[in-house]
């Protein structure tokens, strides 16, 4: 059991009454009680909690009814505070993304006029217009028994972190078309594990829904769908929206298998299948006002296992430290604070790192004074975790989004010129040399010009090519193999970085 929990990063699902070859034999009432008791004692020994996910009777040749059960065993690893999953929330404007998050994280239903989302907004203009324009983070916790831990009992974020063994961080993105660059930035730089696409039952697939679905697929983020506002519609309208979604998901470009969740049993199956094969797309129909089927979504989140296993994470942790800077603040009495994700390695308080590249392509030394995760202090940061680091009196004007903080011995390569293999998704005219596009690679976002296309003069929609780009303002730190998105007006394309030309070589050329 210890090994299984370690393998699943603190979670394992046991099936009782199933033989090793998968035959559903089932156990009698008495045996089932005894088995669960044994499992409970085993779990207590390793300090874990168990919850029964579902029980079912099976037809096996016997007179007494036999049951099989699925049990979730959860233990918080000793060296970390909680399991962490990041879910990006996508969907068209006014589909109810912020309201759904407000209801999940505050524990109160909405009044139909947007009360639940007020606590999520970060700016006055968002409250006035009701539109999200910036990226906000919300947390939802589950304790080891699988109960929801949120702000409902006037808890603070620190209390949620203390009592939760599994945390789901929602990245609330903007739905409106004019904030598309913010949404792309949220998807590329915060590396979400899953994406939740919210579709209003009354409007169906409209506006930016298709685009967001395409973005998530281009970045290979597994996606599940929530049809909201079912209290406003008749059953016929809801069915029509679900059918429309199923049709889009089955198209050749998507190749997804839609799975409508209508009972708690479905939600358990959906969570397990979804983690195993990314082509399955669960669809939930719920309402943030009446609270209909909201608990199914909570069951799904509770069981959803993390994507990467412990081995991959350990390999990342053994590499040198690399922290991506996504946000920069100045906090009174603390000084400069940067927020972002630790991509690899381990970062401790008091560690000395270098940050860059500056406009001249240099790296500057700094010291990490303190670390916070989800608003509570933390001594050590591990690969894949998001956090904020306080840098003391480091000059804020030297920092910008898209920089990296790395350990001094890494000797990072920075580049002006890089090549990428791209696919042009949509373009009004032809794409050729001299064209300027905004390139997103991870947390880097900058305008670049097309220097040359290898083997072709121009590109049309749907064509592939290797293209050489050159940044126009300052050099950036990139990695070979990183996913790349670019856009300019209606032009959109995706691809990955294939070659970097180190800046030192470039300077000799000029």
Secondary structure as the mmCIF struct_conf table of DSSP 4:
data_model
#
loop_
_struct_conf.conf_type_id
_struct_conf.id
_struct_conf.beg_label_comp_id
_struct_conf.beg_label_asym_id
_struct_conf.beg_label_seq_id
_struct_conf.end_label_comp_id
_struct_conf.end_label_asym_id
_struct_conf.end_label_seq_id
HELX_RH_AL_P HELX_RH_AL_P1 UNK A 2 UNK A 7
TURN_TY1_P TURN_TY1_P1 UNK A 8 UNK A 9
BEND BEND1 UNK A 10 UNK A 10
STRN STRN1 UNK A 11 UNK A 16
TURN_TY1_P TURN_TY1_P2 UNK A 17 UNK A 17
STRN STRN2 UNK A 18 UNK A 18
TURN_TY1_P TURN_TY1_P3 UNK A 20 UNK A 21
BEND BEND2 UNK A 22 UNK A 22
STRN STRN3 UNK A 24 UNK A 24
STRN STRN4 UNK A 27 UNK A 27
HELX_RH_AL_P HELX_RH_AL_P2 UNK A 29 UNK A 46
TURN_TY1_P TURN_TY1_P4 UNK A 47 UNK A 47
STRN STRN5 UNK A 49 UNK A 58
BEND BEND3 UNK A 61 UNK A 64
STRN STRN6 UNK A 66 UNK A 74
TURN_TY1_P TURN_TY1_P5 UNK A 78 UNK A 79
BEND BEND4 UNK A 80 UNK A 81
STRN STRN7 UNK A 83 UNK A 91
TURN_TY1_P TURN_TY1_P6 UNK A 93 UNK A 94
BEND BEND5 UNK A 95 UNK A 96
HELX_RH_AL_P HELX_RH_AL_P3 UNK A 97 UNK A 106
BEND BEND6 UNK A 112 UNK A 114
TURN_TY1_P TURN_TY1_P7 UNK A 116 UNK A 117
HELX_RH_3T_P HELX_RH_3T_P1 UNK A 118 UNK A 120
BEND BEND7 UNK A 123 UNK A 123
HELX_RH_AL_P HELX_RH_AL_P4 UNK A 124 UNK A 129
BEND BEND8 UNK A 134 UNK A 134
STRN STRN8 UNK A 136 UNK A 142
TURN_TY1_P TURN_TY1_P8 UNK A 144 UNK A 145
BEND BEND9 UNK A 146 UNK A 146
STRN STRN9 UNK A 148 UNK A 149
HELX_RH_3T_P HELX_RH_3T_P2 UNK A 151 UNK A 153
BEND BEND10 UNK A 154 UNK A 154
HELX_RH_AL_P HELX_RH_AL_P5 UNK A 157 UNK A 163
BEND BEND11 UNK A 165 UNK A 165
STRN STRN10 UNK A 166 UNK A 172
BEND BEND12 UNK A 176 UNK A 176
HELX_RH_3T_P HELX_RH_3T_P3 UNK A 177 UNK A 179
HELX_RH_AL_P HELX_RH_AL_P6 UNK A 180 UNK A 189
BEND BEND13 UNK A 190 UNK A 190
BEND BEND14 UNK A 193 UNK A 193
STRN STRN11 UNK A 194 UNK A 200
TURN_TY1_P TURN_TY1_P9 UNK A 201 UNK A 203
BEND BEND15 UNK A 205 UNK A 205
TURN_TY1_P TURN_TY1_P10 UNK A 207 UNK A 208
HELX_RH_AL_P HELX_RH_AL_P7 UNK A 209 UNK A 218
TURN_TY1_P TURN_TY1_P11 UNK A 219 UNK A 220
STRN STRN12 UNK A 222 UNK A 228
HELX_RH_3T_P HELX_RH_3T_P4 UNK A 230 UNK A 232
BEND BEND16 UNK A 233 UNK A 233
HELX_RH_AL_P HELX_RH_AL_P8 UNK A 235 UNK A 250
BEND BEND17 UNK A 251 UNK A 251
TURN_TY1_P TURN_TY1_P12 UNK A 252 UNK A 254
STRN STRN13 UNK A 257 UNK A 261
BEND BEND18 UNK A 263 UNK A 263
HELX_RH_AL_P HELX_RH_AL_P9 UNK A 264 UNK A 276
TURN_TY1_P TURN_TY1_P13 UNK A 278 UNK A 279
STRN STRN14 UNK A 280 UNK A 285
TURN_TY1_P TURN_TY1_P14 UNK A 288 UNK A 290
TURN_TY1_P TURN_TY1_P15 UNK A 292 UNK A 293
HELX_RH_AL_P HELX_RH_AL_P10 UNK A 294 UNK A 303
BEND BEND19 UNK A 307 UNK A 308
HELX_RH_AL_P HELX_RH_AL_P11 UNK A 310 UNK A 317
TURN_TY1_P TURN_TY1_P16 UNK A 318 UNK A 318
BEND BEND20 UNK A 319 UNK A 319
STRN STRN15 UNK A 322 UNK A 331
TURN_TY1_P TURN_TY1_P17 UNK A 332 UNK A 334
STRN STRN16 UNK A 335 UNK A 344
BEND BEND21 UNK A 345 UNK A 345
STRN STRN17 UNK A 346 UNK A 348
TURN_TY1_P TURN_TY1_P18 UNK A 349 UNK A 350
STRN STRN18 UNK A 352 UNK A 356
TURN_TY1_P TURN_TY1_P19 UNK A 359 UNK A 360
BEND BEND22 UNK A 361 UNK A 361
STRN STRN19 UNK A 363 UNK A 367
STRN STRN20 UNK A 370 UNK A 373
TURN_TY1_P TURN_TY1_P20 UNK A 374 UNK A 375
STRN STRN21 UNK A 376 UNK A 377
BEND BEND23 UNK A 379 UNK A 379
STRN STRN22 UNK A 380 UNK A 382
TURN_TY1_P TURN_TY1_P21 UNK A 383 UNK A 384
STRN STRN23 UNK A 386 UNK A 390
TURN_TY1_P TURN_TY1_P22 UNK A 392 UNK A 393
HELX_RH_3T_P HELX_RH_3T_P5 UNK A 396 UNK A 398
TURN_TY1_P TURN_TY1_P23 UNK A 401 UNK A 402
STRN STRN24 UNK A 404 UNK A 406
HELX_RH_3T_P HELX_RH_3T_P6 UNK A 408 UNK A 410
STRN STRN25 UNK A 415 UNK A 426
BEND BEND24 UNK A 428 UNK A 429
STRN STRN26 UNK A 431 UNK A 432
TURN_TY1_P TURN_TY1_P24 UNK A 433 UNK A 434
STRN STRN27 UNK A 436 UNK A 441
TURN_TY1_P TURN_TY1_P25 UNK A 442 UNK A 443
STRN STRN28 UNK A 444 UNK A 453
TURN_TY1_P TURN_TY1_P26 UNK A 454 UNK A 455
BEND BEND25 UNK A 457 UNK A 457
STRN STRN29 UNK A 458 UNK A 459
TURN_TY1_P TURN_TY1_P27 UNK A 461 UNK A 462
STRN STRN30 UNK A 464 UNK A 471
BEND BEND26 UNK A 472 UNK A 474
STRN STRN31 UNK A 476 UNK A 476
TURN_TY1_P TURN_TY1_P28 UNK A 480 UNK A 481
STRN STRN32 UNK A 483 UNK A 488
TURN_TY1_P TURN_TY1_P29 UNK A 489 UNK A 490
STRN STRN33 UNK A 491 UNK A 502
HELX_RH_AL_P HELX_RH_AL_P12 UNK A 503 UNK A 509
#
